[in-house]
């Protein structure tokens, strides 16, 4: 599989389109989720200007001195997943059967920084906002924009989940349960990610990773990325082989998470992915990618994932329509909050 084999689907006719257009879109997305676990969506409805502004705010945050970023620290422990995580605080851990935890691909130390933002309505996971008085004018308007952007991503995510349900041809009751499990978009998470420059030699030797191989916990992830590249997806036909998922202009990358894989009894793939060297890294010129006495430095990478998860009290149980003689029941029923806590406990 190459990056060219991750399907690109035009989502523009899904909302308000004719039935045959909607059916085609749903089928194309479903096929991508079944065979690859990843799909690019173009004409997804989030304006380019809004995405540009989101990346501008992200860079403003990461350009702050460390003492100002530390005014919004990630709370101690793993129960609340909000605020700023400095390099090394969060350890990506793969605890599902998708990977061997001793595999170097999943066990390497990752180097990245991140603030996490969630719904303002989920009181169990309160947001940690920078006080504008503390950061002077640098982040004036940051909170208002991120609340708006969260809602825009939430609206898109519900349409994508609806299309997936349609493409799988779930029963009316199954589709209703899936949509109700995401009502209000309460348990989603907006993350601003910065991968700072790091020694390319250390990456190649496997001593460091921009982000080790992992799967996402939730239902789906929407990923907006800059042009630096570096996202790699495991080839479904060749375990352990990762291929580039290069940025596609104007597209959002959508991938299946573990919760949706469980709901579909493995019909949809939650595919391992990681962040490594950009594919054209050798062509990068000064000031980033400069050869130094300390080694060659990769360029910075910025991305904005929006993790879509079931509401905390949602029950994730294999849909009956996805259990067959050829595909027997593969997962036990679990409440999503219990699953989230199990996964989060391994990372902080």
C-alpha positions, 0 to 999 in steps of 0.5 A: 500500500502507498499513500496513493492507495488511501482513498480520497472521497469527495464529501461535498454532496453528503449534506443535501445531496441526492440519495444516489450521491449520498449512497455512493459517498457512504459506500466509498467511506465504508470500503475505505474503513473496512480495508484500510482504516483511513480515508481522506475527505475533501469538500468536508465543509470546514472553511479553509480560512478557519483551518488557517486560523486554527493553525495560526493559534496553535503556533501562537501557543507553542511560541510562548515561553515555557513558563507561560505554557506551564500556566495551563498544565495537564492535571496530575494523573490520568483521569482528566485529559486536558491542558498542556503536556510537555515533552515526555509527560504522555507516553503513547502506549498500545495495550490492545491486541493490535500490537506487541507492547515490546515491539520497538515500533510501539515502545519508543520514546516520543517527542511532542508537546500538546494542549488538550481541549474538550467540551465546555459541557463535560464537567468531569473533564474541565478545560484548562484555559490560559488566563489572558491576563497572564499571557498579555495579548498573545492569546487574546481570543484563543478560548473563543476561537477554540470553542467555535472550532470544537463545535465545527469539528463536532458537526462534521464528525456526526455527519461522518459517523452517519455516513459510516453507519449508512455505508455499513447498512446498520439496522435502524436501531443500531444506527440510532444507538451509534448516533445517540452514543455521540449526542452532544459531542460531549466526550470529544477532544481537540488537540493541538500538536507540535513536533519540535525539531529533533535529530533525524539520526536518532529517529532513524536509529529508533532511539526517539520517535515523533510519535510511536505506532498506536491506534486511537481509542475512540470512534473516529479521528479527524486529522488536519495537518500542515504540509510537513508530512510524517504521518505513516500508516501500517500497510493492512497487507503487510504487518509492521510495514508503514507507508506515508500518508502524505498531506492532501491539499484541502483534505481531512484525514479520517481514521477508525478508532478502537471503539468503532472497531469493537462496535463493528466486530472488526469489520472496520479496521483501527489501523496502527499509525505513527509519525516519523521523518517527513518523506521528503526530509532529505530535500529540506533546506535551511533553517529547518533540516540543517545539518549540524554538529549535533546531527541533522534536525527534522523540521517542525510539524504541526497537526490538529487531531479531533478525537471523537469518542462515545459519551462516557455512559455509552455501551460499546457492544458489537452490533448484531448485524456485524456478527456472522458465522464467518465473523464470530463475536470478537469483543466483550461489551464494555462501557466506554468510560471504563475503556477510556480509563483503562487505556489512559492509565497506561499513559501518565 
